[in-house]
Amino acid sequence: MFNFGKPKSTHPQLRYKIDKMHCVSCAANIDLTLEDLPGVIDANTNYATSTLVLSYDPEKLDPNQVINAIKELGYLATVSN
């Protein structure tokens, strides 16, 4: 079978529940901010589901840094399963 989507990351992933987003631009703002953090490989925030899936390098990024960066933007984040 062919896989035409994005390749699945081989890096560890974290999932977060995001609250206080008002629009798709909020999700884009979160992604752009997080992708500037050292150790973040890819950030994918979905406004419709209020979730963030983050691929990262655990040697360079503490998961709490993500929560703090999101909080500084005015949103709330909690780790989800």
C-alpha positions in Angstrom: 0.0 0.0 0.0 1.0 3.5 -0.6 1.3 6.1 2.1 0.7 9.6 0.6 0.5 11.4 4.0 3.3 12.7 6.1 5.8 10.1 7.2 5.2 9.0 10.8 7.9 10.5 13.0 10.4 8.2 14.6 10.8 10.7 17.5 8.9 10.4 20.7 5.6 12.2 20.7 3.6 14.0 23.4 -0.1 14.8 23.3 -1.6 17.8 25.0 -5.2 19.1 25.5 -5.3 22.8 24.7 -7.9 25.2 26.2 -8.8 28.8 25.5 -8.1 28.7 21.7 -10.6 30.9 19.8 -9.7 30.1 16.2 -7.4 28.3 13.7 -5.0 31.2 14.0 -4.5 30.4 17.7 -3.5 26.8 16.7 -1.0 28.2 14.1 0.4 30.6 16.7 1.0 27.7 19.1 2.8 25.7 16.4 5.0 28.5 15.3 6.0 29.3 18.8 6.7 25.7 19.8 8.7 25.0 16.6 11.2 27.6 17.8 11.9 25.7 21.1 15.1 23.7 21.1 14.3 20.0 20.8 10.9 20.4 19.1 10.9 18.4 15.8 7.3 19.1 14.8 4.2 20.7 16.4 0.7 20.0 15.1 -2.1 21.8 16.9 -5.7 21.1 15.9 -8.2 23.7 16.7 -11.2 21.5 16.0 -10.1 18.8 18.5 -8.2 21.2 20.9 -5.2 18.9 20.8 -1.5 19.2 20.1 0.7 16.4 19.0 4.4 17.2 19.4 7.4 15.2 18.1 10.5 16.1 20.1 14.0 15.2 21.2 13.8 14.2 25.0 17.5 15.1 25.4 16.8 18.7 24.5 13.2 19.4 25.7 11.4 19.0 29.0 7.7 18.5 28.4 7.0 21.3 31.0 8.7 23.8 28.7 5.9 23.2 26.2 3.2 23.8 28.8 5.0 27.0 29.9 5.4 28.3 26.3 1.7 27.7 25.7 0.8 29.4 28.9 2.9 32.5 27.9 0.7 32.7 24.8 -2.4 32.9 26.9 -3.7 29.3 26.4 -3.8 26.3 28.8 -2.2 23.0 28.1 -2.3 19.7 29.9 -0.7 16.4 29.0 -3.3 13.9 27.6 -3.1 10.3 26.5 
